[in-house]
């Protein structure tokens, strides 16, 4: 339990028989702590939105005000970044934001954080990147490749700048996935380490004698745990918001391709 990495281990909660799918192979259908964390996040979102929209009032209460603020924030985000077509992509960006936020926040209360798993963040990144490609080709056809031919650069430099833009474009899902994964993993590891210091040094002080010298260090570690916990709640929101912002920016690149180039 003192291992700071132990909290990220995927554990089977309900073991179910494996299923063999032709062309795919053996699929393990066991329910794990990761499945439970993601399902719980989905249930919390659905429940929250159902309560917000079930009895709308002219003068909103706290719950309705929180829901409307979240809705307005993402609506304003898509509108300001993508423009007049942003409303089309609002459902996708709002879903991304709420799912990631719910997983991040619930990870502060549960023993498992879904977004600390690279497989989860990579899935979000691939879905986002896939939508960008679909929208890019559907809206622009082969003109999509103008994204890698910067008209504002000198003619001789365009191939070089275009190659850099192409590599940067391919790295977008990687950076999306790693940014969210790294922030959630690192924060929880730091919390676990400082919490371990509190327990270990506190146990040392219980023995009395020279062990009492550990009390000030234990108190300092406890202060760090409190500070890091507050910071992690902020990071949980910021990482969901940053993911939504980047999704809007990437969509804007292909939606307004002709205007930008």
C-alpha positions in Angstrom: 0.0 0.0 0.0 3.0 2.3 0.5 3.9 2.0 -3.2 2.8 5.2 -4.9 2.2 3.3 -8.2 -0.1 0.7 -6.6 -3.1 3.0 -7.0 -2.8 2.9 -10.8 -2.9 -0.9 -11.0 -6.0 -2.3 -12.9 -7.6 -5.0 -10.8 -10.4 -7.4 -11.8 -13.5 -6.8 -9.6 -15.9 -9.2 -11.3 -14.3 -12.0 -13.4 -16.3 -13.0 -16.4 -15.7 -15.8 -19.0 -13.5 -14.8 -21.9 -15.1 -14.5 -25.3 -13.4 -15.4 -28.6 -14.3 -13.0 -31.5 -13.3 -14.1 -35.0 -10.6 -11.9 -36.4 -10.0 -10.3 -33.1 -9.1 -13.1 -30.7 -9.8 -13.7 -27.1 -11.5 -10.8 -25.3 -11.4 -10.5 -21.5 -14.9 -9.3 -20.4 -13.9 -9.0 -16.7 -15.2 -5.9 -14.9 -12.2 -3.9 -13.5 -11.8 -0.9 -11.3 -11.1 1.1 -14.5 -14.5 0.1 -15.9 -16.2 1.0 -12.6 -14.5 4.4 -12.4 -15.5 5.3 -16.0 -19.1 4.0 -15.6 -19.4 5.9 -12.4 -18.2 9.1 -14.1 -20.8 8.6 -16.9 -23.5 8.0 -14.3 -22.6 11.2 -12.4 -22.7 13.3 -15.5 -26.1 11.9 -16.6 -27.5 12.3 -13.1 -26.1 15.9 -12.8 -27.5 17.0 -16.2 -30.8 15.3 -15.5 -31.2 17.2 -12.2 -30.2 20.4 -13.9 -32.7 20.1 -16.7 -35.6 18.4 -14.9 -37.1 21.5 -13.2 -35.7 24.6 -14.8 -36.4 27.8 -13.0 -36.4 31.5 -14.0 -34.2 32.2 -11.0 -31.8 29.3 -11.0 -30.7 27.5 -7.9 -27.1 26.5 -7.2 -27.3 23.3 -9.2 -29.0 24.8 -12.2 -26.6 27.8 -12.1 -23.6 25.4 -12.0 -25.0 23.5 -15.0 -25.8 26.6 -17.0 -22.3 28.0 -16.2 -20.7 24.8 -17.5 -22.9 24.9 -20.6 -22.3 28.5 -21.3 -18.5 28.2 -20.8 -18.2 25.4 -23.4 -20.7 27.1 -25.8 -18.7 30.3 -25.6 -15.5 28.4 -26.1 -16.7 26.7 -29.3 -18.2 30.0 -30.6 -15.1 32.1 -29.9 -12.6 29.6 -31.3 -14.4 27.9 -34.2 -16.8 30.7 -35.0 -20.4 30.6 -36.3 -20.1 26.9 -37.1 -18.9 26.1 -33.5 -22.4 25.2 -32.4 -22.2 22.1 -34.6 -19.3 20.8 -32.6 -20.6 21.9 -29.2 -22.0 18.4 -28.2 -18.7 16.7 -28.9 -16.6 19.3 -27.0 -19.1 19.4 -24.1 -19.0 15.6 -23.9 -15.2 15.5 -23.9 -15.0 18.2 -21.2 -17.6 16.7 -18.9 -16.3 13.1 -19.2 -12.7 14.1 -18.5 -13.7 16.5 -15.7 -15.8 13.8 -14.0 -13.1 11.2 -14.2 -10.5 13.7 -12.9 -12.7 14.8 -10.0 -13.9 11.3 -9.0 -10.2 10.2 -9.0 -9.7 12.5 -6.0 -12.3 10.5 -4.0 -11.8 7.0 -5.4 -8.8 4.8 -5.2 -8.5 4.7 -9.0 -8.3 7.6 -11.5 -9.4 6.6 -15.0 -7.5 9.4 -16.7 -4.2 8.3 -15.1 -4.4 5.4 -17.6 -2.7 6.0 -20.9 -5.2 3.8 -22.7 -8.0 6.1 -21.6 -6.3 9.3 -22.6 -5.1 7.9 -25.9 -8.7 6.9 -26.7 -9.9 10.4 -26.1 -7.1 11.8 -28.3 -7.7 9.3 -31.1 -11.4 10.1 -31.2 -10.6 13.8 -31.3 -8.0 13.4 -34.0 -10.3 11.1 -36.0 -13.1 13.7 -35.9 -10.6 16.4 -37.1 -9.7 14.2 -40.1 -13.3 13.4 -40.9 -14.4 17.0 -40.8 -11.3 18.1 -42.6 -11.8 15.8 -45.6 -15.6 16.1 -45.6 -15.5 19.9 -45.6 -12.4 20.6 -47.8 -11.8 17.4 -49.8 -8.2 17.3 -51.0 -8.0 20.9 -50.1 -7.4 19.6 -46.6 -3.7 19.4 -47.5 -3.6 23.1 -47.7 -3.2 22.9 -44.0 0.4 21.9 -44.6 1.1 24.5 -47.3 1.4 27.9 -45.4 0.6 30.6 -47.9 2.0 33.3 -45.5 5.5 31.8 -45.6 8.0 32.7 -48.4 7.7 30.3 -51.3 11.2 28.7 -50.8 10.4 28.0 -47.1 6.9 26.6 -47.6 8.1 23.0 -48.1 10.2 23.1 -44.9 7.5 24.8 -42.9 4.9 22.5 -44.4 6.9 19.4 -43.3 7.2 20.8 -39.8 3.4 21.5 -39.8 2.7 17.9 -41.0 4.9 16.3 -38.3 3.3 18.7 -35.7 -0.2 17.6 -36.9 0.6 13.9 -36.5 1.9 14.5 -33.0 -1.3 16.2 -31.9 -3.0 13.0 -30.5 0.3 12.1 -28.8 0.6 15.4 -27.0 -3.1 15.4 -26.2 -2.9 12.0 -24.6 0.4 12.5 -22.8 -0.5 15.9 -21.3 -3.6 14.6 -19.6 -2.0 11.3 -18.6 1.1 12.9 -17.2 -0.6 15.6 -15.1 -3.0 13.2 -13.5 -0.4 10.5 -12.9 2.2 12.9 -11.5 -0.2 14.7 -9.2 -1.5 11.5 -7.6 2.0 10.1 -7.2 3.1 13.2 -5.4 0.0 13.1 -3.1 0.7 9.4 -2.3 4.4 10.1 -1.5 3.7 13.0 0.9 0.8 11.1 2.5 3.2 8.2 3.1 5.7 10.6 4.8 2.9 11.7 7.2 2.1 8.1 8.2 5.7 6.9 8.4 7.0 10.0 10.4 3.9 10.0 12.6 4.5 6.3 13.5 8.1 7.1 14.2 7.1 9.9 16.6 4.7 7.6 18.5 7.7 5.7 19.7 8.8 8.8 21.7 12.4 9.7 22.3 14.3 11.0 19.3 11.4 10.0 17.2 9.6 13.1 18.3 11.9 15.1 16.1 9.9 13.7 13.2 6.8 15.5 14.2 7.7 18.9 12.6 8.5 17.1 9.3 5.3 15.1 9.5 3.4 18.4 10.0 5.2 19.9 7.0 4.3 16.8 4.9 0.7 17.1 6.0 0.7 20.7 4.9 2.0 19.6 1.5 -0.7 17.0 1.2 -3.4 19.7 1.9 -1.8 22.1 -0.6 -1.4 19.4 -3.3 -5.0 18.2 -2.8 -6.2 21.8 -3.5 -3.9 22.0 -6.5 -5.1 18.7 -7.8 -8.7 19.8 -7.8 -7.6 22.9 -9.8 -5.6 20.7 -12.2 -8.5 18.3 -12.6 -10.6 21.2 -14.0 -7.8 22.8 -16.0 -6.8 19.6 -17.8 -10.4 19.0 -18.9 -10.6 22.6 -20.0 -7.3 22.5 -21.8 -8.3 19.3 -23.6 -11.6 21.0 -24.7 -9.7 24.2 -25.9 -7.2 22.2 -27.9 -10.0 20.1 -29.5 -11.7 23.4 -30.5 -8.4 24.8 -31.9 -7.8 21.6 -34.0 -11.3 21.7 -35.3 -11.0 25.3 -36.2 -8.0 24.6 -38.3 -10.0 22.4 -40.6 -13.4 24.1 -40.3 -12.0 27.5 -41.3 -9.2 26.2 -43.4 -9.7 28.6 -46.3 -10.0 31.6 -44.0 -6.9 30.7 -42.1 -4.8 30.1 -45.2 
